[in-house]
Amino acid sequence: MATTDNMGGPATVSYAGPSLVPQQHTYGHVLCCLCGTSIMSNPSNMCVSCIRSQVDITAPIQKQVTVLWCKECNRYLQPPKNWVRAELESKELLTFCVKRIKGLQKVKLVDAGFIWTEPHSRRLKTKLTVQSEVFNGAILQQTFVVEYVVETHMCPDCSRAAANPNTWTAVVQVRQHTEHKRTFMFLEQVILKYNAASTCINIKDIHEGVDFFFSKRSHAQRFLDFLHGVVPLRYRTDKQLVSHNEQNATYNYKYTFSVEIVPICKDDLIFLPSKISSSMGHLGPLVLCTRAMNTLHFMEPNTLRTTQVEAPVFWRAPYRALLNSRHLVEYMILDIEATGQTAAQGKLELADAQVARVADLGSNDTTYHVRTHLGHLLNPGDTALGYDLTRANFVDDELENFLQKGNTLPDVVLVRKSYEERRRKRHVKGQGRSWKLKRMAMDTEDTMQLKKGQQAQADRRQQDLERFMQDLEEDPEMRSRVALYKDPAHKPVAAQQQADAMTDGYDDEDDLPEIPLDELLDDMNALQLEGGPPGAPGNDDDEDMEE
């Protein structure tokens, strides 16, 4: 209620009740000095429309930029002569585009982003938001679009490689003296996963190895450091003088890095020399190689004892495998009894088994009693792959000395469980793999152009590829080091076929190792158009490796 004091002063207002009405503040309004619109007071005394009509803070900024792009290596030219690699709509490409704009230093950049363009347009567009001070401290913010014209221009490295593929500076020659190339298949997948061969100008697949060519010695050295963390190896370096300029004392060399991978692979049977066995705590001397990554993992099948061998230790006193995976024989498990001894957190279990060769079933009753580390996997009626030492011929001095001392070797050494029959049934039903692998672009001879006598070698490579893909299905740890992709051509089994299989009774394929779908990646190249802009799949040289 309003009251007036006795002295005739101004009236005061008092409010009753628990809630108070907030006091409202009013701001002064002025007329725009140009159009006369009523606006809130600001330092320029002008409305936003008039400020924009009088001042354009984007006028000194470049609106169209030309960028050079090499379609061979998918790199952009950063003047004066630096080539940077960036994918479409990536942070790296956005940073590259913003730095190419002239006049952007005079304003404050608030936001930046890409605007979608047609893949074949060879145009890139960015939307930028900037701020600047105008008229006595007033801040004006504007948004504008910058267009980039992508022009193809071959970088010096690709130009030199295209003119003459032999103009390389350094080469890494990777070799492994074994009867198969599964190690190189694994190495290829690891290289593809981490893009370690991005600086290679050429790759050649030759007998017993692969050659990687580089335009700079530093690139070859970086690639060699990567190989050190993947496979056990040793290497030597050589250089050859190509040219010499006496006036300015400059030399041009070609460098060669000769890399040799240890000649031992997974599932190989090794007879350790006496000195090596003693240094390992009298392990073996007959051991299995369970893993060949950057270190070698050995296991004694009779005791489940394990050890690891580093590459430098192996090369001090090298030795070769007694038998490799090409000598594996299929056995039928007639009876098996676990001993209760386990290792590797239950992944290995010692057991006594009675086996017979699958090829001898129906012809003779020869059986063998073996001790195996596969007690957690094998059951009566299963099949397993192993080495038949009774029919093998060995040429090894250490083994001869071992046998002359009255020692004996086991008749059979089981290596792994066999799923060949289950895989054969799956193939007959037309159920292929739901995944695929990618391959590097290598210079190799076409299978149809192979000379007579070399077709058998191509068939062995196909067998090695199939065995490598089976290893990926059976070994989760190996699978975690490579990239597997979904196969868009795979057709899932129809629901009716699955129901028919269930009505037929127990299906042997239930325990067949398979790769879960959550471990497969989407092949992004299949989701884009070929022959598109930089980074499109049409410019990708990678091929697919299917079953």
Secondary structure, 3 states (H helix, E strand, C coil): CEECCCCCCCCEECCCCCCCCCCCCCCCEEECCCCCCEEECCCCCCCHHHHHHHCCCCCCCCCEEEEEEECCCCEEEECCCEEEECCCCCHHHHHHHHHCCCCHHHCEEEEEEEECCCCCCCEEEEEEEEEEEECCCEEEEEEEEEEEEEEECCCHHHHHHHHCCCCCCEEEEEECCCCCCHHHHHHHHHHHHHCCCCCEEEEEEECCEEEEEECCHHHHHHHHHHHHCCCCEEEEEEEEEEEEECCCCEEEEEEEEEEEECCCCCCCEEECCHHHHHHCCCCCCEEEEEEECCCEEEECCCCCCEEEECHHHHHHCCCCEEECHHHCEEEEEEEEEEEEEEECCCCEEEEEEEEEEHHHCCCCCCCEEEEECECCCCCCCCEEEEEECCCCCCCCHHHHHHHHCCCCCCCEEEEEECCHHHHHHHHHCCCCCCEEEEECCCECCCHHHCCCCCHHHHHHHHHHHHHHHHHHHHCHHHHCCCCCEECCCCCCCCHHHHHHHHHCCCCHHHHCCCCCHHHCECCHHHHCCCCCCCCCHHHCCCEEECC
